[in-house]
Amino acid sequence: MPLGATRFGFQAGLRQVDVSYLVIAGGASGGSPLGGGGGAGGYRNSYASETSGRNSSTETPLTLALNTTYTVTIGAGGAASTGAGNNGNNSVFDTITSTGGGAGGRYQAYAGSTGGSGGGGGGADTANPAGAGGSGTTAQGFGGGSGHSNDSYNAAGGGGGASAVGANALNNVAGNGGNGLASSITGSSVTRAGGGGGGIYAGGGYVQGTGGTGGGGTGGTNGVPGTNGTVNTGSGSGGGGWTNSQASGAGGSGVVILRYPNNYTISTSGLTTGGEQTDGSDKYIVITAGIGGTVSWT
């Protein structure tokens, strides 16, 4: 049945609407010092033929009853850190849950964490192994890159993104964050869910990791903290630089975007939105904040 068809169930009076969704969890923060970049929040999409996270197939829109409430939660990004990074928080729409991004590791063999996309591994000196990148979640995001061991140019790996792995750190170059994915569910193509770049020790010729497309934060160096992931994109933050006082950035909060035929009207409770918008024969709504709020259609 095409999107927007009204169906009558076998139970008398049951009317339904097909709803396409983009559900992105909160991105993680990177670690510090020499922190891996934060992984992007899990990315789940059912709109048109666009891919879901980890370049997987488009999911199936939900068929929902009218005059019935459905729960929505927008996952917060992981808080900035001067130690191990912090995972992002899950985003939820009814039965659809996207997993929060995995935290970046830190100096001396700390691995990135598993998440929607995995966090980057921390850097180390030659007496210790560098941290491995954390794993991503199937159909939501990619893993993070590994850190690098060197006495002069300790460098951390990049956080994973929705469409690409985070890069491994090299001898004097921290890993870049994995790129995000683009969606046109609002009528315009917007890229979200990029991984954060890894931090690095500031030596000659050093290069900190850049954030992945879609809002990933840049890694820090000596005296320069990592930058935040962009809010409401689910992007990971950059890892911290050399000293403990140079924190990572904070992960970007997630978002839920819903699209449905324009002969229906949505009501919301306990959520922050940009209001109901029209695009062609459909309406959509962008939900930017709320924990356990609800939506319903008439």
C-alpha positions in Angstrom: 0.0 0.0 0.0 1.5 3.4 -0.9 2.4 5.9 1.7 -0.6 7.9 2.8 -3.3 5.3 2.0 -6.0 5.1 4.5 -6.8 1.6 5.5 -9.7 0.1 7.4 -8.7 -2.8 9.7 -10.7 -5.9 10.4 -11.8 -4.3 13.6 -14.7 -2.0 12.9 -13.8 1.7 12.9 -10.0 1.2 12.9 -8.4 3.8 10.7 -4.7 3.9 10.0 -1.9 6.2 8.6 1.5 5.2 7.1 4.3 7.3 8.7 7.8 7.5 7.4 10.5 8.2 9.9 14.1 9.3 10.4 15.3 8.4 14.0 18.8 9.5 15.0 20.2 8.9 18.5 22.4 11.2 20.4 26.1 11.3 19.4 28.9 10.4 21.9 31.6 12.5 23.3 35.3 11.8 22.6 37.8 10.9 25.3 40.6 13.0 26.8 43.6 13.3 26.8 44.6 12.0 23.4 41.0 11.1 23.0 39.3 9.2 20.2 36.4 10.9 18.5 32.9 10.2 19.6 30.7 7.9 17.5 27.6 9.1 15.8 24.2 8.1 17.1 22.4 5.2 15.4 20.6 6.2 12.2 17.3 4.5 11.1 15.4 5.7 8.1 12.2 4.5 6.3 11.7 7.5 3.9 11.7 6.9 0.1 14.6 4.7 -1.2 17.2 6.5 1.0 19.5 4.2 2.9 19.5 3.6 6.6 22.7 3.6 8.7 25.7 1.6 7.7 24.5 1.9 4.1 21.7 -0.6 4.8 18.4 -0.9 3.0 15.5 1.5 3.7 13.2 0.3 6.5 9.4 0.0 6.2 7.2 2.9 7.3 5.0 2.3 10.3 1.3 1.8 9.9 -0.3 3.5 12.9 -3.8 3.8 14.3 -5.4 7.2 14.3 -6.4 8.9 17.7 -3.7 6.7 19.4 -0.6 8.1 21.2 2.9 6.9 20.3 6.0 7.6 22.4 8.9 9.7 21.2 12.2 10.3 23.0 15.1 12.4 21.7 18.5 11.1 22.9 20.9 13.6 24.4 24.5 13.7 23.3 27.2 12.5 25.6 28.6 15.1 27.9 32.1 16.6 27.4 34.8 14.8 29.3 38.3 15.1 30.7 38.5 11.3 30.9 36.8 8.5 29.0 34.1 9.8 26.7 30.4 9.4 27.4 28.0 7.4 25.2 25.1 9.2 23.5 21.5 8.3 24.5 19.0 6.3 22.5 16.2 8.0 20.5 12.8 6.3 20.2 9.7 6.5 18.0 7.2 3.8 19.0 8.8 0.5 18.2 11.9 2.1 16.5 15.0 2.6 18.7 18.2 4.1 17.5 21.3 3.3 19.7 23.3 6.1 21.2 26.8 6.7 19.8 29.8 4.9 21.4 32.2 7.0 23.5 35.8 7.7 22.4 38.7 6.1 24.2 41.6 8.0 25.9 45.3 7.9 26.4 47.1 4.6 27.1 45.2 1.7 25.6 41.6 2.8 26.2 39.4 1.5 23.4 36.4 3.2 21.9 33.0 2.0 23.0 30.4 0.2 21.0 27.3 2.2 20.0 25.1 3.2 17.1 28.4 4.1 15.6 31.6 3.2 17.5 34.0 5.5 19.2 37.6 6.0 18.2 40.4 4.5 20.1 42.8 6.6 22.3 46.4 7.3 21.5 49.4 5.9 23.5 53.2 6.1 23.8 55.3 3.2 22.6 55.2 1.5 26.0 51.5 0.9 25.6 49.2 -0.4 22.9 46.9 2.2 21.4 43.1 1.7 21.9 41.1 -0.1 19.3 38.0 1.5 17.7 34.6 0.5 19.1 32.1 -1.4 16.9 29.0 0.1 15.3 25.5 -1.5 15.3 24.1 -3.4 12.3 22.0 -1.2 10.1 22.7 1.9 12.2 26.3 3.0 11.9 30.0 2.1 11.4 32.8 1.4 13.9 35.5 3.8 15.0 39.2 3.9 14.0 42.1 2.8 16.2 44.6 5.0 17.9 48.4 5.1 17.2 51.4 4.5 19.5 54.4 6.8 19.2 56.5 8.7 21.7 56.4 11.9 19.7 53.1 12.1 17.9 50.5 10.2 19.9 47.3 10.3 17.9 43.7 9.0 18.5 41.3 7.4 16.1 38.1 9.0 14.6 34.6 8.1 15.6 32.4 6.1 13.3 29.7 7.8 11.2 26.4 6.6 9.7 27.9 6.0 6.2 31.6 5.4 6.9 34.1 4.0 9.5 36.2 6.4 11.5 39.8 6.6 10.2 42.7 5.0 12.0 45.3 7.3 13.4 48.7 7.4 11.7 52.2 8.5 13.0 51.4 12.2 13.2 47.8 12.4 12.0 44.8 11.7 14.1 41.9 9.8 12.5 39.0 11.7 10.9 35.4 11.0 11.9 33.3 8.8 9.5 30.9 10.7 7.3 27.2 10.9 8.0 24.2 10.2 5.7 22.0 12.6 3.8 18.2 12.5 3.9 15.5 14.5 2.1 12.7 13.6 4.4 12.0 17.3 5.0 12.1 18.1 1.2 15.7 19.3 1.2 18.8 17.1 1.5 20.5 17.3 4.9 23.5 15.3 6.1 23.5 14.1 9.7 25.3 11.7 12.0 29.0 12.3 11.4 31.7 10.9 13.7 34.1 13.0 15.7 37.8 13.5 14.9 40.5 12.2 17.1 42.8 14.3 19.3 46.6 14.5 19.0 49.7 15.6 20.8 51.0 18.9 19.3 54.3 18.1 17.7 55.9 19.3 14.4 53.6 18.5 11.5 50.8 17.2 13.7 47.2 17.1 12.3 44.2 16.6 14.5 41.2 14.7 13.1 38.4 16.5 11.4 34.7 15.6 12.0 32.8 13.6 9.5 30.2 15.3 7.3 26.9 15.9 9.0 28.2 17.7 12.1 31.1 15.7 13.6 33.4 17.7 15.9 37.1 18.3 15.3 39.7 16.7 17.6 41.8 18.8 20.0 45.5 19.5 20.4 47.7 21.0 23.1 45.7 23.8 24.6 42.8 23.3 22.2 39.8 21.2 23.3 37.8 19.0 21.0 34.7 20.7 19.5 31.1 19.7 19.9 29.0 17.6 17.6 26.2 19.6 16.0 22.9 19.6 17.9 20.0 17.6 16.5 22.3 15.7 14.1 23.4 12.9 16.4 27.0 13.6 15.5 30.0 12.7 17.7 32.3 15.2 19.3 36.0 15.6 18.7 38.4 13.9 21.2 40.5 16.0 23.6 44.1 17.1 23.1 47.2 16.3 25.2 46.4 17.6 28.7 43.7 16.5 31.0 42.4 20.0 31.2 41.7 20.0 27.5 38.3 18.3 27.4 36.6 16.6 24.5 33.5 18.3 23.0 30.0 17.2 23.8 28.1 14.9 21.4 25.3 16.3 19.4 21.7 15.5 20.4 19.5 13.3 18.3 16.4 14.1 16.3 13.2 12.4 15.1 11.6 13.5 11.9 8.2 12.1 10.8 6.5 12.4 7.4 2.9 11.5 6.5 0.2 12.4 4.0 -1.2 16.0 4.2 -4.8 14.9 4.8 -3.8 14.0 8.4 -2.9 16.3 11.3 -0.4 15.5 14.0 -0.7 16.4 17.7 2.2 16.4 20.1 2.6 16.5 23.9 5.8 17.0 25.9 8.0 17.5 22.8 9.8 20.4 21.2 9.1 20.7 17.5 9.3 23.1 14.6 5.6 22.7 14.0 3.8 20.8 11.2 5.2 21.7 7.8 4.0 20.9 4.3 6.1 19.5 1.4 4.1 18.6 -1.7 1.4 16.0 -0.9 2.9 15.3 2.5 3.4 16.9 5.9 6.4 16.5 8.2 7.5 17.4 11.7 11.0 17.8 13.1 11.1 16.8 16.8 14.2 18.2 18.5 13.7 17.6 22.3 11.6 15.6 24.7 11.8 12.4 26.8 8.7 10.2 26.8 6.5 12.7 24.9 3.8 11.5 22.6 2.4 12.0 19.1 -0.9 11.1 17.6 -2.8 11.7 14.3 -6.3 12.6 13.3 
